[in-house]
Amino acid sequence: MYTLGISCYYHDSAAALLKNGDVIAAVEEERFSRKKFDDGFPKLAIDWCLKETQVKPNEIDIIAFYDKPILKFERLLDNYLAVSPRGLSSFLDVIPKWIHKRLWIKNEIKKHLKGFTGEIIFPEHHISHSAYAFFTSPFNESAILNVDGVGEWTTTSFGIAQNNSIKLLNDIRWPHSLGLFYSAFTYFLGFKVNEGEYKLMGLSSYGKPKFYDEILSEIIDVKNDGSIHLNMKYFAFTYDKVMTNEKFSNLFGIEPRMPSISPSQIHFDIGASAQKILEDVLLKMASHIHEKTKMKNLCLGGGVALNGVANYRLLKESPFENIHIPPSPGDAGSAIGCAQFAYYIHKKYNRIIEMAHSKRIHKNIYLGPSFSDDDITKFLDTNKIEYEKLSRDALIEKTAKIISDGKVVGWFQGKMEWGPRALGNRSILADPRKSEMKDILNEKIKHRESFRPFAPSVLEEFTSDYFDIDIPSPYMLMVAKVKQPEKIPAVTHVDGTARLQTVSKESNSLYYDLINQFYKITGVPIIVNTSMNVMGEPIVNTPSHAYNMILKTDMDCLVLGNNLIDK
């Protein structure tokens, strides 16, 4: 049975194809369109999924869309009526897009997938998040917590999942949103909403939560169970295209930061305050959910689950024994989630849990386009690019030596990763022992803000030697304390933490062997791993995209499959 899942029209459009409940292809639209966070109908992603698997539209049994557009449209209309006459310009911009296109998802699907005659279903937004969080986990029962900006009406929800059943028990509704609270500070501190929240997380480490009490007193009311109420007199997102208003600025005594202006200490302190409130609210929510559900497992869904600092505190301080976060908990991941809902819940097929940890990781991550050695060689020869072809062992030995010599290497291998992180197949790699490497990567390679940290990829068996964490973190969604910062300064953030990826032999053998060879040379089982892209562009997809990286940055060399290319 083939199930197609689609997510689009908000941000991070994506498509995923399942065969008998297993994901056989999944990719974000941005990887083809080259428009970062592309929100359009994912035509290119759908086409690739079908081409990759050689499935025709008439072979698809059911298509799932990740939310209910009618309910979302109802919320928009209700909101504009509530805030009128304010919001007219926003209304005139948004509503025509819905009337002309976004309400007619079925028509768009049928127009693009000629020959498809199956069922089209629309699970609720937070049900899609829940399905993705639970069905990628090793649990047969779990509590679920979803936190994002907003779905149809819901901004936060919790419930329970058992076998093939998911039941949401309670929610918080628009406009009171922890995700939008964090996005408001993202905007105020000079970053793009739905794009820059991870930048705020990195920036917050440079500050102290000096405004914590003031924010709790004026902006957000937090109850003991984690429920929240925003003071809407400080926010503009219900009626304008910006998140905050003049009252918000007056509270802090500054205007919203312009991206061209470097952040100062007050920005760091405001960011630290918002980050701490986010973490504390999530801990209150988790305690309440544990009390209500009596479950030992917790699955996290929604875009707020990308906040690795908060995730780590949940792991360390919440009453749950086990926590699972899928590799792409935001809206893109719901392309898989809604398809899983269609298969396991709507169609009631039995769920088989993959208990082998490394196999489950591999099945959850490496789902995108790949290029054969012949494809790569043809590209290099056609474009008259000089390269050295190496055996597997020689490639690993030479690349590890190059990294240990302080060079920066592009690493393009196998299937592209699913989700926002490069996890060893579309990565830029470097030596974590060199303190200057962070600035080199930010300035000369990534062309991005100097305050942003870089992630370590560590051999799984050495994780607890270097980081204060005793479980695998395969999706780079935990920010843990570094135990030996003097050995790996390039991946140690200003607050002594790192957003780590653990790598096992079974989940990615080539990448594991490369790190292991670096370990044999240096005595350090860790390398710097950052996604192969520059600021403002999606992660590279093709050999051509990867080669362009070496042309427009100071990357020293590029590995495409078994081929080594020097600058």
CORFENDA-V712875 format. One record per residue. N is the residue number from 1. NEAR is the number of other ideal C-beta (glycine too) atoms within 8 Angstrom. D_LAST is the distance of its C-alpha to the last C-alpha in whole Angstrom. Layout:
BEGIN
n = {N;N}
near = {NEAR;NEAR}
d_last = {D_LAST;D_LAST}
END
This chain:
BEGIN
n = {1;2;3;4;5;6;7;8;9;10;11;12;13;14;15;16;17;18;19;20;21;22;23;24;25;26;27;28;29;30;31;32;33;34;35;36;37;38;39;40;41;42;43;44;45;46;47;48;49;50;51;52;53;54;55;56;57;58;59;60;61;62;63;64;65;66;67;68;69;70;71;72;73;74;75;76;77;78;79;80;81;82;83;84;85;86;87;88;89;90;91;92;93;94;95;96;97;98;99;100;101;102;103;104;105;106;107;108;109;110;111;112;113;114;115;116;117;118;119;120;121;122;123;124;125;126;127;128;129;130;131;132;133;134;135;136;137;138;139;140;141;142;143;144;145;146;147;148;149;150;151;152;153;154;155;156;157;158;159;160;161;162;163;164;165;166;167;168;169;170;171;172;173;174;175;176;177;178;179;180;181;182;183;184;185;186;187;188;189;190;191;192;193;194;195;196;197;198;199;200;201;202;203;204;205;206;207;208;209;210;211;212;213;214;215;216;217;218;219;220;221;222;223;224;225;226;227;228;229;230;231;232;233;234;235;236;237;238;239;240;241;242;243;244;245;246;247;248;249;250;251;252;253;254;255;256;257;258;259;260;261;262;263;264;265;266;267;268;269;270;271;272;273;274;275;276;277;278;279;280;281;282;283;284;285;286;287;288;289;290;291;292;293;294;295;296;297;298;299;300;301;302;303;304;305;306;307;308;309;310;311;312;313;314;315;316;317;318;319;320;321;322;323;324;325;326;327;328;329;330;331;332;333;334;335;336;337;338;339;340;341;342;343;344;345;346;347;348;349;350;351;352;353;354;355;356;357;358;359;360;361;362;363;364;365;366;367;368;369;370;371;372;373;374;375;376;377;378;379;380;381;382;383;384;385;386;387;388;389;390;391;392;393;394;395;396;397;398;399;400;401;402;403;404;405;406;407;408;409;410;411;412;413;414;415;416;417;418;419;420;421;422;423;424;425;426;427;428;429;430;431;432;433;434;435;436;437;438;439;440;441;442;443;444;445;446;447;448;449;450;451;452;453;454;455;456;457;458;459;460;461;462;463;464;465;466;467;468;469;470;471;472;473;474;475;476;477;478;479;480;481;482;483;484;485;486;487;488;489;490;491;492;493;494;495;496;497;498;499;500;501;502;503;504;505;506;507;508;509;510;511;512;513;514;515;516;517;518;519;520;521;522;523;524;525;526;527;528;529;530;531;532;533;534;535;536;537;538;539;540;541;542;543;544;545;546;547;548;549;550;551;552;553;554;555;556;557;558;559;560;561;562;563;564;565;566;567}
near = {10;10;15;16;19;17;17;11;9;7;9;14;17;17;17;15;18;16;9;7;12;7;12;9;12;13;17;12;16;13;14;10;9;9;8;9;9;12;9;11;9;16;9;9;15;13;8;13;16;12;7;9;10;5;9;6;9;7;7;14;8;15;16;18;13;14;14;10;13;7;11;12;11;9;12;11;9;8;12;13;7;7;9;8;4;7;13;8;8;11;9;8;9;9;11;8;9;12;7;5;9;9;9;7;12;7;7;10;13;9;7;9;12;7;7;11;4;8;6;11;11;10;14;12;14;15;11;17;17;18;16;17;19;13;10;11;11;8;12;5;9;13;15;18;15;15;15;18;9;13;12;12;8;15;17;16;13;16;12;12;14;6;6;8;7;13;7;12;8;6;10;11;7;10;12;9;14;14;15;15;15;14;14;13;12;15;13;14;14;11;12;7;10;11;9;10;15;8;11;16;12;11;14;14;11;10;15;6;10;8;10;10;6;9;12;11;6;8;11;11;8;11;8;5;7;14;7;14;7;14;10;7;6;12;15;10;11;11;9;11;5;9;12;12;11;5;8;14;13;7;10;10;5;7;4;11;11;6;6;3;7;3;10;6;7;8;13;14;13;14;15;15;15;14;14;11;14;14;11;9;12;16;13;13;14;15;11;12;13;14;7;8;10;5;12;5;14;17;18;16;18;14;13;13;14;11;12;12;12;12;15;13;12;15;11;6;6;13;5;13;4;8;12;14;11;14;15;11;16;14;12;13;17;16;16;16;18;18;16;14;15;16;15;14;11;11;9;6;10;4;9;5;7;8;6;7;9;10;10;12;13;11;9;12;14;11;14;13;11;7;8;7;8;6;9;13;10;8;13;13;8;6;7;5;9;5;9;6;6;10;6;8;6;8;12;12;9;10;15;13;9;11;13;10;6;6;9;12;15;15;15;13;9;7;9;14;16;13;11;6;11;13;16;14;15;13;14;18;13;17;12;15;9;10;6;7;14;12;8;12;16;13;8;8;14;11;9;7;7;6;8;9;12;13;14;15;16;15;13;9;4;10;15;8;6;14;12;7;12;4;5;9;13;13;14;12;12;12;12;12;7;14;8;8;9;4;9;15;12;16;14;11;10;7;5;8;13;14;10;16;15;12;14;13;7;8;12;13;7;11;13;13;10;14;15;10;12;14;12;7;8;9;3;10;10;14;13;16;14;13;9;14;10;11;8;4;7;11;11;12;11;8;12;7;10;15;14;9;16;13;6;6;11;7;13;9;13;13;14;13;10;8;14;12;14;6;5}
d_last = {47;44;44;41;41;40;39;38;40;39;35;33;34;34;35;36;38;40;42;45;44;40;37;36;33;32;30;30;30;27;25;26;27;24;27;26;30;31;35;36;38;35;35;32;32;35;34;31;34;36;34;32;36;37;40;42;44;47;46;45;48;48;45;45;44;43;46;49;49;52;53;50;51;55;53;51;55;57;54;55;58;59;57;58;58;55;52;53;50;48;51;50;46;46;50;49;46;48;51;49;46;46;49;49;46;48;48;45;44;47;45;42;43;46;48;48;51;51;52;50;50;49;49;49;46;47;48;44;43;45;45;41;42;44;44;40;42;44;47;50;51;50;50;48;47;45;44;42;43;45;46;49;51;50;48;48;50;51;53;53;51;53;52;52;54;52;55;54;56;56;54;53;53;52;51;51;48;46;42;43;45;41;40;42;41;37;38;40;37;35;33;33;36;35;31;31;34;31;30;34;34;31;33;36;35;35;39;42;44;47;48;48;52;52;50;52;55;54;52;52;55;54;57;57;56;53;54;53;54;52;54;53;55;51;49;48;47;50;50;47;44;43;44;46;48;50;52;49;47;51;51;48;48;45;44;41;38;36;32;31;33;32;34;37;39;41;39;37;41;42;39;40;44;43;40;43;46;44;44;47;48;46;48;51;51;50;53;55;54;54;58;58;57;57;54;52;49;47;44;42;41;40;38;39;38;34;36;35;36;40;39;39;42;44;43;44;47;48;51;49;49;46;43;41;38;36;33;33;37;36;37;35;36;39;38;39;41;44;43;44;47;48;48;49;52;53;53;54;52;52;49;47;46;43;43;41;38;35;36;37;34;32;34;34;30;28;30;27;25;23;22;23;20;22;21;17;17;19;17;14;16;18;15;14;11;10;10;12;16;17;21;21;22;19;17;19;19;15;14;17;16;13;14;17;15;14;11;11;10;11;14;15;19;22;24;23;25;29;29;27;25;22;24;21;20;18;17;14;15;15;18;21;23;21;23;21;18;20;20;16;16;19;18;14;13;16;18;21;24;24;27;26;25;23;24;24;24;27;29;32;34;33;33;37;35;33;34;38;38;40;39;35;33;31;30;29;33;34;33;35;36;33;35;33;31;31;28;26;26;23;25;28;29;32;35;34;33;30;29;29;28;30;28;31;30;32;30;27;27;23;22;25;24;21;22;25;23;21;25;26;23;24;28;26;26;24;21;20;20;19;19;16;17;17;21;23;21;22;20;18;20;18;15;15;15;13;10;11;10;7;8;11;10;8;7;5;5;8;11;13;17;16;13;10;7;4;0}
END
